[in-house]
């Protein structure tokens, strides 16, 4: 077994053992944290961060042109 694989296996065992030895309250807190992350990055992304380029432009060239104009636009 290579050194890299051995290190990865040791890290995996470390976390596995840590999660198995957690108290009941700690496991509940981790479940709450995971649910919050799913909501933040999964659900809210749909509503607050729509895919602006795909809804406004049809081709890659139009998207590239729009991005380059926005990046080089200086409002004075």
MDTraj code that builds the backbone (N, CA, C; nanometers):
import mdtraj as md
import numpy as np

residues = "UNK UNK UNK UNK UNK UNK UNK UNK UNK UNK UNK UNK UNK UNK UNK UNK UNK UNK UNK UNK UNK UNK UNK UNK UNK UNK UNK UNK UNK UNK UNK UNK UNK UNK UNK UNK UNK UNK UNK UNK UNK UNK UNK UNK UNK UNK UNK UNK UNK UNK UNK UNK UNK UNK UNK UNK UNK UNK UNK UNK UNK UNK UNK UNK UNK UNK UNK UNK UNK UNK UNK UNK UNK UNK UNK UNK".split()
xyz = np.array([
    [0.0843, -0.1175, 0.0000],
    [0.0000, 0.0000, 0.0000],
    [0.0890, 0.1240, 0.0000],
    [0.0517, 0.2242, -0.0771],
    [0.1345, 0.3434, -0.0868],
    [0.1146, 0.4320, 0.0361],
    [0.2043, 0.5252, 0.0517],
    [0.2000, 0.6180, 0.1650],
    [0.0738, 0.7038, 0.1605],
    [0.0342, 0.7486, 0.0420],
    [-0.0841, 0.8323, 0.0273],
    [-0.2099, 0.7559, 0.0658],
    [-0.2227, 0.6335, 0.0181],
    [-0.3401, 0.5526, 0.0511],
    [-0.3454, 0.5232, 0.2005],
    [-0.2327, 0.4992, 0.2598],
    [-0.2259, 0.4730, 0.4027],
    [-0.2714, 0.5949, 0.4825],
    [-0.2282, 0.7116, 0.4411],
    [-0.2670, 0.8349, 0.5088],
    [-0.4171, 0.8587, 0.4957],
    [-0.4703, 0.8400, 0.3763],
    [-0.6139, 0.8585, 0.3540],
    [-0.6929, 0.7606, 0.4392],
    [-0.6501, 0.6373, 0.4454],
    [-0.7176, 0.5362, 0.5262],
    [-0.7132, 0.5729, 0.6742],
    [-0.6001, 0.6220, 0.7223],
    [-0.5893, 0.6632, 0.8621],
    [-0.6820, 0.7802, 0.8948],
    [-0.6914, 0.8761, 0.8044],
    [-0.7808, 0.9901, 0.8252],
    [-0.9255, 0.9416, 0.8282],
    [-0.9622, 0.8536, 0.7363],
    [-1.0979, 0.8001, 0.7329],
    [-1.1307, 0.7273, 0.8632],
    [-1.0393, 0.6443, 0.9103],
    [-1.0611, 0.5714, 1.0358],
    [-1.0756, 0.6676, 1.1531],
    [-0.9964, 0.7742, 1.1545],
    [-1.0024, 0.8739, 1.2600],
    [-1.1414, 0.9358, 1.2687],
    [-1.1960, 0.9818, 1.1545],
    [-1.3279, 1.0441, 1.1543],
    [-1.4375, 0.9431, 1.1828],
    [-1.4261, 0.8228, 1.1291],
    [-1.5267, 0.7192, 1.1531],
    [-1.5362, 0.6878, 1.3019],
    [-1.4221, 0.6704, 1.3651],
    [-1.4203, 0.6401, 1.5080],
    [-1.4755, 0.7582, 1.5890],
    [-1.4425, 0.8783, 1.5486],
    [-1.4923, 0.9972, 1.6174],
    [-1.6430, 1.0091, 1.6102],
    [-1.7003, 0.9847, 1.4931],
    [-1.8457, 0.9940, 1.4796],
    [-1.9163, 0.8808, 1.5531],
    [-1.8556, 0.7635, 1.5602],
    [-1.9173, 0.6516, 1.6314],
    [-1.9198, 0.6762, 1.7815],
    [-1.8224, 0.7482, 1.8337],
    [-1.8139, 0.7707, 1.9774],
    [-1.8831, 0.8986, 2.0233],
    [-1.9556, 0.9642, 1.9347],
    [-2.0259, 1.0869, 1.9712],
    [-2.1443, 1.0580, 2.0610],
    [-2.1779, 1.1568, 2.1409],
    [-2.2978, 1.1437, 2.2237],
    [-2.4215, 1.1666, 2.1367],
    [-2.5369, 1.1380, 2.1934],
    [-2.6628, 1.1505, 2.1197],
    [-2.6882, 1.2967, 2.0808],
    [-2.6577, 1.3883, 2.1722],
    [-2.6804, 1.5302, 2.1435],
    [-2.5899, 1.5800, 2.0313],
    [-2.4680, 1.5337, 2.0273],
    [-2.3756, 1.5745, 1.9215],
    [-2.4237, 1.5271, 1.7855],
    [-2.4763, 1.4060, 1.7789],
    [-2.5277, 1.3552, 1.6524],
    [-2.6464, 1.4378, 1.6053],
    [-2.7326, 1.4786, 1.6994],
    [-2.8474, 1.5634, 1.6634],
    [-2.7994, 1.6974, 1.6086],
    [-2.6959, 1.7536, 1.6693],
    [-2.6427, 1.8806, 1.6214],
    [-2.5855, 1.8676, 1.4802],
    [-2.5168, 1.7572, 1.4519],
    [-2.4641, 1.7359, 1.3176],
    [-2.5760, 1.7207, 1.2152],
    [-2.6849, 1.6563, 1.2539],
    [-2.8000, 1.6434, 1.1633],
    [-2.8577, 1.7813, 1.1344],
    [-2.8701, 1.8647, 1.2363],
    [-2.9217, 2.0003, 1.2169],
    [-2.8291, 2.0801, 1.1255],
    [-2.6990, 2.0686, 1.1456],
    [-2.6026, 2.1397, 1.0609],
    [-2.6149, 2.0943, 0.9157],
    [-2.6252, 1.9647, 0.8921],
    [-2.6379, 1.9134, 0.7546],
    [-2.7668, 1.9601, 0.6886],
    [-2.8771, 1.9611, 0.7642],
    [-3.0045, 2.0092, 0.7091],
    [-2.9935, 2.1568, 0.6717],
    [-2.9315, 2.2367, 0.7575],
    [-2.9146, 2.3793, 0.7279],
    [-2.8285, 2.3999, 0.6041],
    [-2.7229, 2.3217, 0.5889],
    [-2.6374, 2.3349, 0.4707],
    [-2.7122, 2.2984, 0.3423],
    [-2.7924, 2.1930, 0.3503],
    [-2.8713, 2.1531, 0.2337],
    [-2.9679, 2.2640, 0.1955],
    [-3.0318, 2.3236, 0.2945],
    [-3.1251, 2.4325, 0.2669],
    [-3.0515, 2.5527, 0.2096],
    [-2.9397, 2.5894, 0.2711],
    [-2.8673, 2.7081, 0.2253],
    [-2.8152, 2.6935, 0.0831],
    [-2.7503, 2.5822, 0.0539],
    [-2.6866, 2.5691, -0.0761],
    [-2.7759, 2.5056, -0.1813],
    [-2.8752, 2.4319, -0.1414],
    [-2.9622, 2.3658, -0.2376],
    [-3.0854, 2.4460, -0.2710],
    [-3.1644, 2.4747, -0.1712],
    [-3.2941, 2.5381, -0.1935],
    [-3.2799, 2.6870, -0.2228],
    [-3.2045, 2.7593, -0.1411],
    [-3.1942, 2.9034, -0.1593],
    [-3.1258, 2.9414, -0.2904],
    [-3.0376, 2.8561, -0.3405],
    [-2.9712, 2.8839, -0.4679],
    [-3.0734, 2.8937, -0.5814],
    [-3.1725, 2.8097, -0.5761],
    [-3.2748, 2.8093, -0.6812],
    [-3.3497, 2.9415, -0.6850],
    [-3.3838, 2.9965, -0.5680],
    [-3.4670, 3.1160, -0.5616],
    [-3.3889, 3.2464, -0.5717],
    [-3.2686, 3.2514, -0.5154],
    [-3.1959, 3.3768, -0.5104],
    [-3.0836, 3.3891, -0.6124],
    [-3.0439, 3.2812, -0.6738],
    [-2.9347, 3.2858, -0.7702],
    [-2.9741, 3.2140, -0.8990],
    [-3.0671, 3.2717, -0.9753],
    [-3.1056, 3.2071, -1.1007],
    [-2.9900, 3.2143, -1.2013],
    [-2.9959, 3.1300, -1.3008],
    [-2.8913, 3.1263, -1.4017],
    [-2.9146, 3.2410, -1.5000],
    [-2.8551, 3.3554, -1.4700],
    [-2.8773, 3.4789, -1.5446],
    [-2.8377, 3.4659, -1.6908],
    [-2.7227, 3.4086, -1.7177],
    [-2.6742, 3.4028, -1.8553],
    [-2.7601, 3.3129, -1.9431],
    [-2.8005, 3.1982, -1.8915],
    [-2.8805, 3.1067, -1.9736],
    [-3.0209, 3.1595, -2.0006],
    [-3.0732, 3.2448, -1.9135],
    [-3.2077, 3.2981, -1.9361],
    [-3.2068, 3.4184, -2.0290],
    [-3.0945, 3.4879, -2.0423],
    [-3.0898, 3.6104, -2.1208],
    [-3.0186, 3.5961, -2.2561],
    [-2.9319, 3.4967, -2.2684],
    [-2.8528, 3.4832, -2.3910],
    [-2.8627, 3.3407, -2.4438],
    [-2.8597, 3.3295, -2.5782],
    [-2.8770, 3.1985, -2.6406],
    [-2.7453, 3.1294, -2.6743],
    [-2.6482, 3.2053, -2.7186],
    [-2.5233, 3.1435, -2.7637],
    [-2.4085, 3.1767, -2.6689],
    [-2.3023, 3.0998, -2.6797],
    [-2.1836, 3.1243, -2.5985],
    [-2.1192, 3.2576, -2.6343],
    [-2.1248, 3.2945, -2.7603],
    [-2.0648, 3.4207, -2.8023],
    [-2.1350, 3.5385, -2.7365],
    [-2.2685, 3.5353, -2.7283],
    [-2.3428, 3.6425, -2.6616],
    [-2.3083, 3.6494, -2.5128],
    [-2.2935, 3.5334, -2.4502],
    [-2.2574, 3.5299, -2.3085],
    [-2.1187, 3.5884, -2.2866],
    [-2.0235, 3.5501, -2.3712],
    [-1.8865, 3.6001, -2.3603],
    [-1.8831, 3.7510, -2.3800],
    [-1.9567, 3.7993, -2.4776],
    [-1.9600, 3.9426, -2.5050],
    [-2.0182, 4.0190, -2.3862],
    [-2.1246, 3.9700, -2.3292],
    [-2.1870, 4.0352, -2.2143],
    [-2.0913, 4.0386, -2.0946],
    [-2.0259, 3.9277, -2.0663],
    [-1.9335, 3.9215, -1.9535],
    [-1.8162, 4.0169, -1.9744],
    [-1.7617, 4.0191, -2.0945],
    [-1.6477, 4.1082, -2.1190],
    [-1.6894, 4.2550, -2.1075],
    [-1.8101, 4.2886, -2.1514],
    [-1.8581, 4.4266, -2.1364],
    [-1.8753, 4.4606, -1.9885],
    [-1.9304, 4.3700, -1.9109],
    [-1.9514, 4.3964, -1.7685],
    [-1.8200, 4.4090, -1.6930],
    [-1.7210, 4.3287, -1.7306],
    [-1.5921, 4.3346, -1.6612],
    [-1.5129, 4.4597, -1.6971],
    [-1.5266, 4.5049, -1.8200],
    [-1.4490, 4.6224, -1.8617],
    [-1.5261, 4.7510, -1.8481],
    [-1.6514, 4.7460, -1.8095],
    [-1.7341, 4.8663, -1.7944],
    [-1.6897, 4.9424, -1.6703],
    [-1.6538, 5.0698, -1.6913],
    [-1.6180, 5.1547, -1.5780],
    [-1.7189, 5.2676, -1.5696],
    [-1.7952, 5.2695, -1.4647],
    [-1.8937, 5.3761, -1.4439],
    [-1.8242, 5.4958, -1.3802],
    [-1.8219, 5.6038, -1.4555],
    [-1.7526, 5.7230, -1.4047],
    [-1.8503, 5.8319, -1.3764],
])
top = md.Topology()
chain = top.add_chain()
for i, resn in enumerate(residues, 1):
    res = top.add_residue(resn, chain, resSeq=i)
    for name in ("N", "CA", "C"):
        top.add_atom(name, md.element.get_by_symbol(name[0]), res)
traj = md.Trajectory(xyz[None], top)
